[in-house]
Every structure is written in C-alpha cells, then in structure tokens.
C-alpha cells in the first residue's frame, strides 16, 4: 500500500512539473536568466576596457650606460669615472590619442546597439513561442475532447460490429476519423514540446511553462489596432530599429576610424633628458633630447585609403538596410491587416453556432437522427475548421509581434 502511495506521489509530481506564467512573468525571467543576453552584455564591458586602454600613454623609457673598458687606465668596468643615463617619453602628435579614444567610444555605442537588437530579437522569439504554445494547448484540448468522444463511439461500434449489428464499413469510417484525430494530436504535442523547449532556453525556467492567458485577454490582444498606417510605422521603425541605427552609427564609426588612421601619418615626438658623467663636452653634463621621424612619406597611406573605402561601403549598407526595413514593415503591416480582416469576418455568433451545431450533431447521432456518413463528414469538417480558427488567431498575434520587432516601439493600443 505504501509503494502504491509513493508511486502515485511520483506520478503526481511529474504531472505537475509545470509552472503557470503570464507573458510579463516570462519576460522578467528572460531578462534575469537568458544566458545569450548575459553573454552579450560582456561586449559592452569589453568596449569600456578598450576605452580605458585607448587613454593610456606609452610608458617612459629609462636607459643607462657604464664604461666597459677604460683604454687610458687599462681598467675594465671603470664605473667610477664613466657612466650615464637617459629618460625619454613618446609624445603623440596630430591628435592620435583623441582620435583613438573617440573611435573606442564609438565602438561601445555599436556594442550597445547590438545588445539592444539581440534583446529585441530574443524577446520576439519569447513572445512568439508563448503565443504558439497558448494556441497549441487550445488545439490539444479541443482535439482531445473530440478524440475522447470518438474513441468511445468507436469502441461501441466494435462491439456491435462483432455482433453483426453494424457493418464493418461503418467501423472503418469511424476508425479513419480517430486515426486522423490521433495524428493531429501527435503533431500538436510535438509542437508543444518544441515551444516548451524554446521557452525554457529563453527564460531559464526548467519547468514546463503553462501560459497564463485568459480568453478575454487574448480577445483584447486580437482586437488591438496599430496607432498609425504603414507610412507612420515605417517612420517609427527608422527612428527606433536598433539594427538600422547600428548601420547608421557604423558610418560615423568608420569616419572616426579614418580620422584616426590619418592622424597616424603625423610623426610623433620623443622628448627626453640625459646625464653623462665624463663622455660629453662637460663633466656631469645634462642634455635635452629630442627625436622625431623624418616625414619622407606617409607611412599609413594604405590604411587611410582602406578606411575611406569602408565609409563608402557602410553608407551603401545603410541605404540597403533602410530600404529593407521599410519594405519589411510594409509587408508585415499588410500581412497583419489581411489576417485581421479575415478573422473579423468570423463573428462570435458564428463560432457559437459552430459549437451549437457540433453539440447538436452529437446529440442527434446518438438518437439516430443523423446517418453515420453525415456525422463523419461533419466531424472531419469540424476538426479542420477548429484547427484553422486557432491558427488564424495565432497568426494575427505573430504578425503583430513581427511589427513590434521591426518598429521596436509600442505600436498597438
């Protein structure tokens, strides 16, 4: 008896190893736990380190010399009469350090934009998987309900078929409906597992996530409208889309890089001071040392030309990204609008009538008022229509999420 109780507890724990979570709950867990997002954050930290490194100057150099052999007194290492020391410091000219720091700061801005885009993309994956899971669960519930009734009916027909009261052909007709429903259920369960796995990876929650979304909340989401037309949405996308802003910032970044490379052609100055005990004109001589490369040619000419070509390349890429973003927003808006209008043609009373007819068909079939052929045809049609309606609702939410991902601002009321 204790073993049975223990087994029931284990089974119960396995069945309840799921967690009801609203979409905001999932997004909060995602912000805290997503490993890909946390890893991307380090790129910003590394960019800060690059800025710190760019501000550091070359270390001063200290050098010295001592006598190795005094030919006059025939002494080796005559340190007491001949030694000297120098200290030099490299002085950057042409604004090299300023340009290097500006370029490093621009790289940090690029890293921040990359982080923002990754955040948007992963959040869109999260919301997409959440809505997919929600509607797959509804499809599973609907299919399981039909399957339960059809399995009971098939079992009864098998008994009657064995007794010769109904034909084997009728039993096979019912069997085909059950097979199709089972096939639907297998496909739905496969999708559910895939979406649950996606949510686990994104949120870091190890339990299966059960969407906490009421029918009224889902209806409100489906009924929400964007704040403007496609032209206004395109304008907002150009203002807010981090991927496009990254391409614009890349132009400025390449200009700063070109400016830095150009400044590297300016010769740097070496300043220093030296002391010599006996080797100079005077004893204990102190000298000022100045050194500068002779600018006979531009030593960084190739890198400057390469940087200038990068500016032109990034400008073309930004133009392409602008066109691509505007086209995607236009297409996503039209897709959403078409799907919304298609679903809006199906009124609530139509869905209620469909359920009423379904229940009526079940009742009339039990009473013998509907033939098996009519019943099977209706069940097959009802099965397909029910799944299509759930898919239509889901597709509207997915289209809305695609618009959100592109425009990257709140666009639905």
Secondary structure, 3 states (H helix, E strand, C coil): CHHHHHHHHHHHHHHCCEEEECHHHHHHHHHHHCHHHHHHHHHHHHHHHHHHHHCCCCCCEEEEEECCEECCCCEECCCCCCEEEEEEEEECCCCHHHHHHHHHHHHHHHHHHHHHHHHHHHHHHHHHHHHHHHHHHHHHHHHHHHHHHHHHHHHHHHHHHHHCCCCHHHHHHHHHHHHHHHHHHHHHHHHHHHHHHHHHHHHCCCCEEEECCCHHHHHHHHHCCECCCHHHHHHHHHHHCHHHHHHHHHHHHHHHHHHHHHHCCCCCEEEEEEEECCCCCCCCEEEEEEEECCCCCCCCHHHHHHHHHHHHHHHHHHHHHHHHHHHHHHHHHHHHHHHHHHHHCCCHHHHHHHHHHHHHHHHHHHHCCCCHHHHHHHHHHHHHHHHHHHHHHHHHHHHHHHHHHHHCCCCEC
